[in-house]
Amino acid sequence: MQVNNQIKDIKYGNAVLSLCDKYRCFKLHAETVKRTGVTIFNLLKDLHNLSENELELLCHAALLHDIGQYISEKKHHKHSAYLILNDEELYDYPQNEKKLLAELVKGHRKSVKLSSSDFSKSEYSMLQKLIAILRIADALDYLHNGKVEVREVQRDKFSCTFYVKDAGLEVIYEKVKKKAAYFEEVFDLKTHFVSVKG
């Protein structure tokens, strides 16, 4: 098991929500990224082979990924990681999982600087996969309108096609593709994003 089962304890979820409130995160966006991340995670289970414990870590990261904006918009991914590691709201959060959570949040934007020497082989692989999913989930709500839905993901040997509703792909396609580049690197699959209606 890569992530401790106790992370699913309600008290840790409540601590994450308290931290979100403390730093006035934009809840509509945070909840949308969480919902979108869960959908992608579930639709690609046979690709990433991660467990419900890793999904819980992804959910916590989705809720907290932008809290660093309370300090500054610039480098806010790094500020978010710092707050996760140092704020007393997460004092009881399991230490190893806190480190994983901070690294996951730090990877949600800019280039991913993940060092394999800082983690076990399984943790490193898990972080790569979760960061890849989080980056796409975040990018799809780039407009912060909370409406995006991933309806379907089709995969073959060479590519992964995401069928998406209400993301405004005609406006944000290049931004989504830029953040999806890490997914392509991790899973060795080209990504495509298709807008659907209804």
C-alpha positions, 0 to 999 in steps of 0.5 A, spaced: 500 500 500 502 506 497 498 511 501 496 509 509 489 507 509 487 512 515 488 518 510 480 516 509 478 518 516 473 523 516 478 528 521 483 528 515 478 530 510 475 536 515 482 538 517 483 539 509 476 543 509 479 547 515 485 549 511 481 551 505 477 555 509 483 559 513 486 561 506 480 563 503 480 558 497 475 559 491 471 553 493 467 553 486 474 551 483 477 547 488 470 543 488 470 542 480 477 540 480 476 535 485 470 532 482 473 532 475 479 529 478 475 523 481 472 522 474 478 522 470 481 517 476 475 513 475 475 512 468 482 511 467 483 506 473 485 500 468 491 505 466 494 508 473 492 502 477 491 506 483 487 505 489 482 509 493 487 511 498 491 514 492 484 517 490 483 520 497 490 524 496 488 526 489 481 529 492 485 533 498 490 536 493 485 538 489 481 542 494 488 545 497 492 546 490 491 554 490 491 555 497 498 559 496 494 564 493 493 567 499 500 569 500 501 570 493 499 568 486 506 568 483 509 561 485 503 559 489 504 552 487 510 552 492 506 557 497 501 551 497 506 546 498 509 550 504 502 551 508 500 544 507 507 542 510 507 547 516 500 549 518 497 547 524 491 545 521 494 539 518 498 537 525 495 530 525 495 529 518 500 522 517 507 525 516 508 521 510 502 523 506 503 530 508 509 530 504 506 526 498 500 531 498 505 537 498 509 534 492 502 533 489 500 540 490 506 543 488 506 539 481 499 542 479 502 548 475 509 550 472 514 544 470 514 538 475 520 538 479 519 531 482 526 527 485 526 520 485 531 520 490 526 523 495 521 517 494 520 510 494 519 507 487 512 506 488 511 513 491 514 516 485 510 513 480 504 514 484 505 521 484 507 522 477 500 519 475 496 523 480 500 530 478 498 528 471 491 527 473 491 533 477 494 538 472 488 536 467 483 537 472 485 544 474 486 546 466 479 544 464 476 549 469 481 554 467 475 559 466 473 557 473 466 557 472 465 550 475 461 547 469 466 542 466 464 535 466 468 529 463 463 525 460 468 519 457 475 518 456 477 513 450 483 510 450 487 506 445 495 504 444 497 510 442 492 516 445 487 518 450 481 522 448 477 526 453 470 528 451 468 534 455 462 538 456 462 546 458 470 547 459 470 552 453 475 548 449 475 553 444 478 558 448 482 554 453 484 548 448 492 550 448 492 551 455 489 544 457 494 541 452 500 545 455 498 542 462 496 535 459 504 534 456 506 531 463 500 526 462 503 524 455 510 524 458 507 519 464 503 515 461 506 515 454 499 517 450 498 522 446 492 526 449 486 529 445 480 533 448 473 534 444 468 538 446 461 535 447 454 538 448 448 535 452 
